[in-house]
Amino acid sequence: IADILIVQSIVRRWIAMRFVPKFRKKRDDMMATRIQSAVRGWVAWRKFKKQQAAVAIQKTWKGFKQYIEYIFTVADIVMVQKTVKGWIARRELERLKIEKAEQEINHAATTIQKVWKGYQAQMNMLYTLVHIIIVQSVVRRRIAIIKFKPMLMEHRAAITLQCAWRVKVAKKTYAEHNAARKIQAATRGWFTFSAYTAFKAARKIQSWYRCQATRRGYLYYVSARKIQT
């Protein structure tokens, strides 16, 4: 029995020594396969996470970029609209100022023409009256000479008075005419100076407004460049 047991133990030991390396190799292969599977899974998971992070970053950056482009586009549109509206408003203001100046000049010219026509009509009436008086005086002088020769001296005195009166009326008429011409010249000069002053003020306002618009546009441009950078 002891020999049988010894033989069995030897056989079992030989079988174990024969199959243990295969079992260990198989176990090592299974462990290596599991480790490779775990490592590959971890690498794949990490790559997937990086890809998700990259997609999220790209998504955020593209959204931010589109938003910035939209903001700058809207700002450019607003600036263009503002510039165009300002240009239209300036043109309209210039047109209104020119129309107002023309209306004032026309009104002043109409007023001067009205005054001058009234003065001319009055002077024509005065000249007509003077001519009538002259004719009457000539006729009366003739009648007086024919009928009243003794009263010739008195008639000559009346003629002298009439001459003096006519000279006085002529001087007064000339003074009034000269005063009217001076008033017309002063009025035209005043209206011309007023129109020139208004035009000069409008030019200054336009220059200041254009300077402010240019400065604001430059500030907007600098701000946009800072936001971009």
DOLOFI-979321 format. One record per residue (C-alpha): residue number from 1; x, y, z. Coordinates in nm, 2 decimals. Example, Ala and Ser with C-alpha at 12.3 -4.5 7.8 and 13.67 -1.06 7.14 Angstrom:
! residues 2
+------+--------+--------+--------+
| tido |   east |  north |     up |
+------+--------+--------+--------+
|    1 |   1.23 |  -0.45 |   0.78 |
|    2 |   1.37 |  -0.11 |   0.71 |
+------+--------+--------+--------+
//
This chain:
! residues 229
+------+--------+--------+--------+
| tido |   east |  north |     up |
+------+--------+--------+--------+
|    1 |   0.00 |   0.00 |   0.00 |
|    2 |   0.28 |   0.24 |   0.08 |
|    3 |   0.43 |   0.17 |  -0.26 |
|    4 |   0.10 |   0.24 |  -0.43 |
|    5 |   0.07 |   0.56 |  -0.24 |
|    6 |   0.42 |   0.66 |  -0.33 |
|    7 |   0.35 |   0.58 |  -0.70 |
|    8 |   0.03 |   0.77 |  -0.69 |
|    9 |   0.20 |   1.07 |  -0.54 |
|   10 |   0.47 |   1.05 |  -0.80 |
|   11 |   0.22 |   1.03 |  -1.08 |
|   12 |   0.02 |   1.31 |  -0.94 |
|   13 |   0.33 |   1.52 |  -0.89 |
|   14 |   0.43 |   1.45 |  -1.25 |
|   15 |   0.08 |   1.53 |  -1.38 |
|   16 |   0.08 |   1.85 |  -1.17 |
|   17 |   0.42 |   1.95 |  -1.29 |
|   18 |   0.31 |   1.89 |  -1.65 |
|   19 |  -0.02 |   2.08 |  -1.64 |
|   20 |   0.07 |   2.36 |  -1.39 |
|   21 |   0.28 |   2.57 |  -1.64 |
|   22 |  -0.01 |   2.55 |  -1.89 |
|   23 |  -0.25 |   2.66 |  -1.63 |
|   24 |  -0.03 |   2.94 |  -1.52 |
|   25 |   0.02 |   3.04 |  -1.88 |
|   26 |  -0.35 |   3.04 |  -1.94 |
|   27 |  -0.41 |   3.24 |  -1.62 |
|   28 |  -0.14 |   3.49 |  -1.72 |
|   29 |  -0.29 |   3.52 |  -2.06 |
|   30 |  -0.64 |   3.58 |  -1.91 |
|   31 |  -0.50 |   3.84 |  -1.67 |
|   32 |  -0.31 |   4.01 |  -1.95 |
|   33 |  -0.62 |   4.01 |  -2.16 |
|   34 |  -0.82 |   4.16 |  -1.87 |
|   35 |  -0.55 |   4.43 |  -1.80 |
|   36 |  -0.53 |   4.52 |  -2.18 |
|   37 |  -0.91 |   4.54 |  -2.19 |
|   38 |  -0.92 |   4.76 |  -1.88 |
|   39 |  -0.63 |   4.98 |  -2.01 |
|   40 |  -0.79 |   5.01 |  -2.36 |
|   41 |  -1.13 |   5.09 |  -2.20 |
|   42 |  -0.97 |   5.36 |  -1.98 |
|   43 |  -0.78 |   5.50 |  -2.28 |
|   44 |  -1.10 |   5.50 |  -2.49 |
|   45 |  -1.29 |   5.66 |  -2.20 |
|   46 |  -1.03 |   5.92 |  -2.16 |
|   47 |  -1.02 |   5.99 |  -2.53 |
|   48 |  -1.40 |   6.01 |  -2.54 |
|   49 |  -1.39 |   6.26 |  -2.25 |
|   50 |  -1.13 |   6.47 |  -2.42 |
|   51 |  -1.33 |   6.46 |  -2.74 |
|   52 |  -1.64 |   6.57 |  -2.55 |
|   53 |  -1.44 |   6.85 |  -2.39 |
|   54 |  -1.30 |   6.96 |  -2.73 |
|   55 |  -1.65 |   6.95 |  -2.88 |
|   56 |  -1.79 |   7.16 |  -2.58 |
|   57 |  -1.50 |   7.41 |  -2.62 |
|   58 |  -1.55 |   7.43 |  -2.99 |
|   59 |  -1.92 |   7.48 |  -2.94 |
|   60 |  -1.87 |   7.75 |  -2.68 |
|   61 |  -1.60 |   7.93 |  -2.89 |
|   62 |  -1.81 |   7.92 |  -3.21 |
|   63 |  -2.11 |   8.05 |  -3.02 |
|   64 |  -1.90 |   8.33 |  -2.87 |
|   65 |  -1.74 |   8.41 |  -3.21 |
|   66 |  -2.09 |   8.42 |  -3.38 |
|   67 |  -2.22 |   8.64 |  -3.09 |
|   68 |  -1.92 |   8.88 |  -3.13 |
|   69 |  -1.97 |   8.90 |  -3.50 |
|   70 |  -2.34 |   8.96 |  -3.45 |
|   71 |  -2.26 |   9.24 |  -3.20 |
|   72 |  -2.01 |   9.40 |  -3.43 |
|   73 |  -2.25 |   9.37 |  -3.73 |
|   74 |  -2.53 |   9.53 |  -3.53 |
|   75 |  -2.29 |   9.81 |  -3.42 |
|   76 |  -2.18 |   9.87 |  -3.78 |
|   77 |  -2.54 |   9.88 |  -3.89 |
|   78 |  -2.62 |  10.13 |  -3.61 |
|   79 |  -2.32 |  10.34 |  -3.70 |
|   80 |  -2.41 |  10.34 |  -4.07 |
|   81 |  -2.78 |  10.43 |  -3.99 |
|   82 |  -2.66 |  10.70 |  -3.75 |
|   83 |  -2.42 |  10.85 |  -4.01 |
|   84 |  -2.68 |  10.84 |  -4.29 |
|   85 |  -2.95 |  10.99 |  -4.07 |
|   86 |  -2.71 |  11.26 |  -3.95 |
|   87 |  -2.62 |  11.34 |  -4.31 |
|   88 |  -2.98 |  11.35 |  -4.42 |
|   89 |  -3.06 |  11.58 |  -4.11 |
|   90 |  -2.77 |  11.81 |  -4.20 |
|   91 |  -2.89 |  11.84 |  -4.56 |
|   92 |  -3.24 |  11.90 |  -4.45 |
|   93 |  -3.12 |  12.16 |  -4.20 |
|   94 |  -2.91 |  12.33 |  -4.47 |
|   95 |  -3.21 |  12.33 |  -4.70 |
|   96 |  -3.44 |  12.48 |  -4.44 |
|   97 |  -3.18 |  12.75 |  -4.35 |
|   98 |  -3.14 |  12.84 |  -4.72 |
|   99 |  -3.52 |  12.85 |  -4.77 |
|  100 |  -3.55 |  13.07 |  -4.45 |
|  101 |  -3.28 |  13.30 |  -4.57 |
|  102 |  -3.44 |  13.32 |  -4.91 |
|  103 |  -3.77 |  13.39 |  -4.75 |
|  104 |  -3.62 |  13.66 |  -4.53 |
|  105 |  -3.44 |  13.82 |  -4.83 |
|  106 |  -3.76 |  13.80 |  -5.04 |
|  107 |  -3.96 |  13.95 |  -4.76 |
|  108 |  -3.71 |  14.23 |  -4.71 |
|  109 |  -3.70 |  14.29 |  -5.09 |
|  110 |  -4.08 |  14.30 |  -5.09 |
|  111 |  -4.09 |  14.54 |  -4.80 |
|  112 |  -3.83 |  14.76 |  -4.97 |
|  113 |  -4.02 |  14.75 |  -5.30 |
|  114 |  -4.34 |  14.83 |  -5.11 |
|  115 |  -4.19 |  15.13 |  -4.93 |
|  116 |  -4.02 |  15.25 |  -5.25 |
|  117 |  -4.33 |  15.22 |  -5.46 |
|  118 |  -4.53 |  15.41 |  -5.19 |
|  119 |  -4.26 |  15.67 |  -5.18 |
|  120 |  -4.25 |  15.69 |  -5.56 |
|  121 |  -4.62 |  15.72 |  -5.58 |
|  122 |  -4.62 |  15.99 |  -5.32 |
|  123 |  -4.34 |  16.17 |  -5.51 |
|  124 |  -4.53 |  16.14 |  -5.83 |
|  125 |  -4.83 |  16.29 |  -5.67 |
|  126 |  -4.62 |  16.57 |  -5.53 |
|  127 |  -4.46 |  16.63 |  -5.87 |
|  128 |  -4.81 |  16.63 |  -6.03 |
|  129 |  -4.94 |  16.88 |  -5.77 |
|  130 |  -4.63 |  17.09 |  -5.82 |
|  131 |  -4.69 |  17.08 |  -6.20 |
|  132 |  -5.05 |  17.17 |  -6.15 |
|  133 |  -4.95 |  17.45 |  -5.92 |
|  134 |  -4.70 |  17.57 |  -6.17 |
|  135 |  -4.96 |  17.56 |  -6.45 |
|  136 |  -5.20 |  17.74 |  -6.23 |
|  137 |  -4.95 |  17.99 |  -6.14 |
|  138 |  -4.85 |  18.05 |  -6.50 |
|  139 |  -5.22 |  18.09 |  -6.60 |
|  140 |  -5.29 |  18.31 |  -6.30 |
|  141 |  -4.98 |  18.51 |  -6.38 |
|  142 |  -5.10 |  18.56 |  -6.73 |
|  143 |  -5.45 |  18.66 |  -6.62 |
|  144 |  -5.30 |  18.88 |  -6.36 |
|  145 |  -5.07 |  19.05 |  -6.61 |
|  146 |  -5.36 |  19.10 |  -6.84 |
|  147 |  -5.61 |  19.21 |  -6.58 |
|  148 |  -5.41 |  19.35 |  -6.30 |
|  149 |  -5.10 |  19.53 |  -6.43 |
|  150 |  -5.09 |  19.76 |  -6.13 |
|  151 |  -5.05 |  19.46 |  -5.91 |
|  152 |  -4.75 |  19.34 |  -6.10 |
|  153 |  -4.51 |  19.40 |  -5.81 |
|  154 |  -4.73 |  19.20 |  -5.58 |
|  155 |  -4.74 |  18.92 |  -5.83 |
|  156 |  -4.37 |  18.92 |  -5.87 |
|  157 |  -4.34 |  18.89 |  -5.50 |
|  158 |  -4.57 |  18.59 |  -5.51 |
|  159 |  -4.36 |  18.44 |  -5.78 |
|  160 |  -4.05 |  18.49 |  -5.57 |
|  161 |  -4.23 |  18.32 |  -5.28 |
|  162 |  -4.33 |  18.04 |  -5.51 |
|  163 |  -3.98 |  17.99 |  -5.63 |
|  164 |  -3.85 |  17.98 |  -5.28 |
|  165 |  -4.12 |  17.73 |  -5.18 |
|  166 |  -4.04 |  17.52 |  -5.48 |
|  167 |  -3.67 |  17.52 |  -5.40 |
|  168 |  -3.76 |  17.42 |  -5.04 |
|  169 |  -3.98 |  17.14 |  -5.17 |
|  170 |  -3.72 |  17.02 |  -5.41 |
|  171 |  -3.45 |  17.02 |  -5.14 |
|  172 |  -3.69 |  16.84 |  -4.90 |
|  173 |  -3.77 |  16.59 |  -5.18 |
|  174 |  -3.40 |  16.53 |  -5.25 |
|  175 |  -3.33 |  16.49 |  -4.88 |
|  176 |  -3.61 |  16.24 |  -4.85 |
|  177 |  -3.49 |  16.05 |  -5.16 |
|  178 |  -3.13 |  16.04 |  -5.03 |
|  179 |  -3.26 |  15.92 |  -4.68 |
|  180 |  -3.46 |  15.65 |  -4.85 |
|  181 |  -3.16 |  15.53 |  -5.05 |
|  182 |  -2.95 |  15.53 |  -4.73 |
|  183 |  -3.22 |  15.33 |  -4.55 |
|  184 |  -3.23 |  15.08 |  -4.84 |
|  185 |  -2.85 |  15.05 |  -4.83 |
|  186 |  -2.84 |  15.00 |  -4.46 |
|  187 |  -3.13 |  14.75 |  -4.47 |
|  188 |  -2.96 |  14.55 |  -4.75 |
|  189 |  -2.63 |  14.55 |  -4.56 |
|  190 |  -2.80 |  14.44 |  -4.24 |
|  191 |  -2.98 |  14.15 |  -4.41 |
|  192 |  -2.66 |  14.05 |  -4.59 |
|  193 |  -2.47 |  14.06 |  -4.26 |
|  194 |  -2.74 |  13.85 |  -4.09 |
|  195 |  -2.74 |  13.59 |  -4.37 |
|  196 |  -2.36 |  13.57 |  -4.35 |
|  197 |  -2.36 |  13.54 |  -3.97 |
|  198 |  -2.62 |  13.26 |  -3.99 |
|  199 |  -2.42 |  13.08 |  -4.26 |
|  200 |  -2.10 |  13.12 |  -4.06 |
|  201 |  -2.28 |  12.98 |  -3.74 |
|  202 |  -2.42 |  12.69 |  -3.94 |
|  203 |  -2.07 |  12.61 |  -4.08 |
|  204 |  -1.93 |  12.62 |  -3.72 |
|  205 |  -2.21 |  12.39 |  -3.60 |
|  206 |  -2.15 |  12.15 |  -3.89 |
|  207 |  -1.78 |  12.14 |  -3.82 |
|  208 |  -1.83 |  12.08 |  -3.45 |
|  209 |  -2.09 |  11.80 |  -3.52 |
|  210 |  -1.86 |  11.64 |  -3.77 |
|  211 |  -1.57 |  11.65 |  -3.53 |
|  212 |  -1.79 |  11.49 |  -3.26 |
|  213 |  -1.92 |  11.22 |  -3.50 |
|  214 |  -1.56 |  11.14 |  -3.61 |
|  215 |  -1.44 |  11.13 |  -3.25 |
|  216 |  -1.73 |  10.90 |  -3.15 |
|  217 |  -1.67 |  10.67 |  -3.45 |
|  218 |  -1.30 |  10.65 |  -3.35 |
|  219 |  -1.39 |  10.57 |  -2.99 |
|  220 |  -1.63 |  10.30 |  -3.11 |
|  221 |  -1.36 |  10.16 |  -3.33 |
|  222 |  -1.11 |  10.15 |  -3.05 |
|  223 |  -1.36 |   9.99 |  -2.81 |
|  224 |  -1.44 |   9.73 |  -3.08 |
|  225 |  -1.07 |   9.65 |  -3.13 |
|  226 |  -1.03 |   9.62 |  -2.75 |
|  227 |  -1.32 |   9.38 |  -2.73 |
|  228 |  -1.19 |   9.17 |  -3.02 |
|  229 |  -0.84 |   9.15 |  -2.86 |
+------+--------+--------+--------+
//
